[in-house]
Amino acid sequence: MKEDSPDTNEVPKSLTTTRLSPLPGEPGASNDSAPQDGYLILIVDDVVDNLVLVSLDLQQQGYRVVTASDGEKAVRVAALTKPDIILMDIAMPGVDGLEATRKLRADATMSNIPVIALTAYDTGGFRRAAADAGFDGYLTKPINFDRLHELIQRLLSSK
């Protein structure tokens, strides 16, 4: 199977990451599973260290995670996996996070997926541009993981 083939419904193994804890019903799963178990989050960032850091944190919280390294790949991965939430860096080479979010909003099958900006830019101009592109939340780096978890929970509960 060609990994970049957009016409397949199967998610290439290279697009997924391994979760650290079992999902409910799997061997080793606890009976008091957290409400976030099973939710799929797409993390988009061109810096591998950021992808790993956020992925590991969210997997420890019980989320499933897929990743993309730029906006173009993000749109393709989102179309294949239909994540529950997308965490999107804004400044990336090629298709940036603003344009990728506009593309997601223009696609009826993905227009309602919440998108949170995770960016180093903390200016009013970037915040306005993110709001205009259709972002549902805006967090700056370095990431405050407590705030990230709260925002994710709030957006998931409103779906």
C-alpha positions as CSV (number, residue, x, y, z in Angstrom):
1,M,0.0,0.0,0.0
2,K,1.3,3.4,-0.9
3,E,1.4,5.6,2.2
4,D,0.4,8.9,0.5
5,S,-2.7,7.4,-1.2
6,P,-5.6,9.6,-0.2
7,D,-8.2,7.2,-1.7
8,T,-7.8,4.5,0.9
9,N,-9.7,4.3,4.1
10,E,-7.0,2.5,5.9
11,V,-4.7,4.6,8.1
12,P,-1.0,3.9,7.3
13,K,0.9,2.7,10.3
14,S,3.4,5.5,9.9
15,L,0.6,8.1,10.7
16,T,-0.2,6.6,14.1
17,T,1.6,6.6,17.4
18,T,1.5,4.0,20.1
19,R,-0.6,4.8,23.1
20,L,0.9,4.2,26.5
21,S,-2.2,2.7,28.2
22,P,-4.8,0.3,27.1
23,L,-8.3,1.4,26.0
24,P,-11.4,0.2,28.0
25,G,-12.1,-3.4,27.4
26,E,-8.5,-4.3,26.5
27,P,-6.3,-6.5,28.7
28,G,-4.8,-4.3,31.4
29,A,-7.4,-1.6,31.2
30,S,-8.8,-0.4,34.5
31,N,-12.5,-0.3,35.3
32,D,-12.3,3.4,36.2
33,S,-11.3,4.6,32.8
34,A,-11.1,8.4,32.2
35,P,-13.8,10.0,29.9
36,Q,-11.1,10.9,27.3
37,D,-10.4,7.3,26.5
38,G,-10.9,6.6,22.9
39,Y,-10.8,10.2,21.6
40,L,-8.5,10.7,18.7
41,I,-6.3,13.8,18.6
42,L,-4.3,15.0,15.5
43,I,-1.2,16.9,16.5
44,V,0.4,19.1,13.7
45,D,3.8,20.6,14.1
46,D,6.9,20.8,12.0
47,V,9.2,20.4,15.0
48,V,9.6,16.7,15.9
49,D,10.3,17.4,19.6
50,N,7.0,19.3,19.9
51,L,5.1,16.3,18.3
52,V,6.8,13.9,20.7
53,L,6.3,16.0,23.8
54,V,2.6,16.7,23.2
55,S,1.9,13.1,21.9
56,L,3.4,11.5,25.0
57,D,1.5,13.8,27.3
58,L,-1.9,13.2,25.6
59,Q,-1.3,9.4,25.4
60,Q,-0.7,9.4,29.2
61,Q,-4.0,11.2,29.6
62,G,-5.7,8.3,27.7
63,Y,-6.1,9.9,24.2
64,R,-5.2,8.2,20.9
65,V,-2.9,10.3,18.8
66,V,-1.9,10.7,15.1
67,T,0.5,13.3,13.9
68,A,1.4,15.4,10.8
69,S,4.4,17.5,10.1
70,D,2.8,20.3,8.0
71,G,-0.5,21.7,7.0
72,E,-0.9,19.7,3.8
73,K,-0.3,16.4,5.6
74,A,-2.6,17.5,8.3
75,V,-5.6,17.9,5.9
76,R,-4.8,14.4,4.4
77,V,-4.5,12.8,7.8
78,A,-7.6,14.4,9.1
79,A,-9.5,13.2,6.1
80,L,-8.3,9.6,6.7
81,T,-8.7,9.5,10.5
82,K,-11.5,12.0,11.3
83,P,-10.0,13.1,14.6
84,D,-12.1,14.4,17.5
85,I,-9.8,17.4,17.9
86,I,-6.8,18.9,16.1
87,L,-3.9,20.7,17.7
88,M,-2.3,22.9,15.0
89,D,0.9,24.8,14.9
90,I,0.5,28.1,12.9
91,A,4.0,28.7,11.5
92,M,5.0,25.7,9.3
93,P,6.8,25.5,5.9
94,G,4.5,25.0,2.9
95,V,0.9,25.0,3.9
96,D,0.8,26.8,7.3
97,G,-1.7,26.1,10.1
98,L,-4.0,29.0,9.1
99,E,-4.4,27.8,5.5
100,A,-4.8,24.1,6.7
101,T,-7.5,25.2,9.1
102,R,-9.3,27.1,6.3
103,K,-9.2,24.0,4.1
104,L,-10.6,21.9,7.0
105,R,-13.4,24.4,7.5
106,A,-14.2,24.4,3.8
107,D,-14.7,20.6,3.8
108,A,-18.2,19.6,5.0
109,T,-16.9,16.3,6.4
110,M,-14.3,18.0,8.6
111,S,-15.7,21.5,9.2
112,N,-16.9,20.8,12.7
113,I,-13.7,19.3,14.1
114,P,-12.4,21.6,16.8
115,V,-9.0,23.1,16.0
116,I,-6.7,24.5,18.7
117,A,-3.7,26.7,17.8
118,L,-0.5,25.7,19.6
119,T,1.9,28.4,18.6
120,A,4.9,30.4,19.7
121,Y,3.2,33.6,18.5
122,D,1.4,35.6,21.1
123,T,0.3,38.7,19.4
124,G,-3.1,40.2,18.7
125,G,-2.5,39.9,15.0
126,F,-1.9,36.2,15.1
127,R,-4.8,35.7,17.4
128,R,-7.1,37.6,15.0
129,A,-5.8,35.6,12.1
130,A,-6.4,32.3,13.9
131,A,-9.9,33.4,14.8
132,D,-10.6,34.4,11.2
133,A,-9.3,31.1,9.9
134,G,-11.7,29.2,12.2
135,F,-9.6,28.1,15.2
136,D,-11.6,27.2,18.3
137,G,-8.8,27.8,20.8
138,Y,-5.4,29.5,21.1
139,L,-2.5,28.4,23.3
140,T,1.0,29.6,23.3
141,K,4.3,27.7,23.7
142,P,5.8,26.8,26.0
143,I,2.6,24.7,26.5
144,N,0.8,24.9,29.8
145,F,-0.5,21.3,29.8
146,D,-3.1,21.9,32.5
147,R,-4.6,24.6,30.3
148,L,-4.3,22.3,27.2
149,H,-6.1,19.5,29.0
150,E,-8.9,21.8,30.2
151,L,-9.4,23.3,26.7
152,I,-9.5,19.8,25.1
153,Q,-12.1,18.6,27.7
154,R,-14.2,21.7,27.2
155,L,-14.2,21.3,23.4
156,L,-14.9,17.6,23.6
157,S,-17.8,18.1,26.0
158,S,-19.4,20.6,23.7
159,K,-19.3,18.2,20.6
